[in-house]
Structure formats: C-alpha cells, structure tokens
Amino acid sequence: MTSTITNCVIYMAVARVTTDTFKKEVLDEKGVVFVDFYADWCGPCKMTSPIVEELAHEMKDVKFVEVDVDANQELAAQYSVFSIPTFLIFKNGTVANQFVGAMGKEKFVEEIKKVTHS
C-alpha cells in the first residue's frame, strides 16, 4: 500500500534560531530581521505568536525568527531580555529597534516600519 500527498505546501515563515545559528541567521543577514524572544509557557507570547506568523507571511522583505529564551539563556542575556515577549529588529546585523510586551498587529507594523523606512 502506498500513499501520495498532492498539492501540499509546508513552510514555516518564522524560523527558530539558537545561540549556535544566531550569527548566521541574524547578525550576518543583510536587510531587516525581526527577532521574537519567547518562552513556551509565556501567555502573552502565545497571544503574539499568531500575529508574528501572519506578518511573516505578509512582509516578504523582512526575515522573521524566534528565540526560545529557556533554551538560549545566554543569548537572551546578551541582548538584555528580562521580560518576554521581547522583540528586536536588526538592520544589517545591528539592533535598530527593541520593544517589549504583547501588542496588536498595527503596532508591530508601526515598529517594523520605523526600521524599514529609516
């Protein structure tokens, strides 16, 4: 018995990065990278995750990644992540914007545009 899957597209718009991959995926990236520092147990993180995922599908000129602070504590400390969710937006490998807390889609777009239109 064989099975065939047709017309199936599987993709993940928000990539998970770790301490080991952060340099390659974020710091060495030319352009804008939106980084979501989160934890699986974090209620506000669970609220913002679908919004970030939606933006990742809509904003093709921005790379979206997420960092699990529990699994990557040294990386969170390096960027002074004391509360979650914390969001950093990098432009050409440098932090261009940082903000904390759950917010609506419009506010995320506003924060991203501060970097993309600078």
QUIMO-V11962 format. One record per backbone hydrogen bond with DSSP energy under -0.5 kcal/mol. NH is the residue of the N-H (numbers start at 1). CO is the residue of the C=O. E is the energy in kcal/mol with one decimal. If there is no record, write none. Layout:
# QUIMO-V11962
nh: <NH:NH>
co: <CO:CO>
e: <E:E>
This chain:
# QUIMO-V11962
nh: <6:9:10:11:13:15:15:17:22:25:26:27:28:29:32:33:34:35:35:36:36:37:37:38:38:42:43:46:47:48:49:50:52:53:54:55:56:57:58:59:60:62:63:64:65:66:67:69:69:72:76:77:78:79:80:81:82:85:86:87:88:89:90:90:91:92:94:96:97:99:101:108:109:110:111:112:113:114:115:115:116:117:118>
co: <4:7:8:9:11:13:64:66:18:21:22:22:23:26:61:90:63:33:88:34:65:35:86:36:67:39:41:42:43:44:45:46:48:49:50:51:52:53:54:55:58:59:32:13:34:15:36:38:67:68:72:73:74:75:77:76:80:37:37:99:35:97:33:88:94:31:91:89:89:87:85:104:105:106:107:108:109:110:111:112:112:113:115>
e: <-0.6:-0.5:-0.5:-0.5:-0.5:-0.7:-1.9:-2.7:-1.8:-2.9:-2.7:-1.3:-2.8:-0.8:-0.6:-2.4:-3.3:-0.6:-3.5:-0.5:-2.2:-0.7:-3.1:-0.6:-2.4:-1.3:-0.6:-1.7:-1.4:-2.0:-2.0:-0.6:-2.6:-2.5:-2.2:-2.5:-2.2:-1.4:-1.6:-3.3:-1.1:-1.6:-2.6:-0.5:-2.8:-2.5:-2.9:-3.0:-0.7:-1.3:-2.0:-2.5:-2.0:-1.3:-1.7:-2.9:-1.0:-0.6:-1.6:-3.2:-2.3:-3.0:-3.2:-0.5:-2.9:-3.0:-1.2:-3.4:-1.4:-2.3:-3.0:-1.8:-2.5:-2.2:-2.4:-2.5:-2.6:-1.3:-0.6:-1.2:-2.6:-2.1:-1.3>
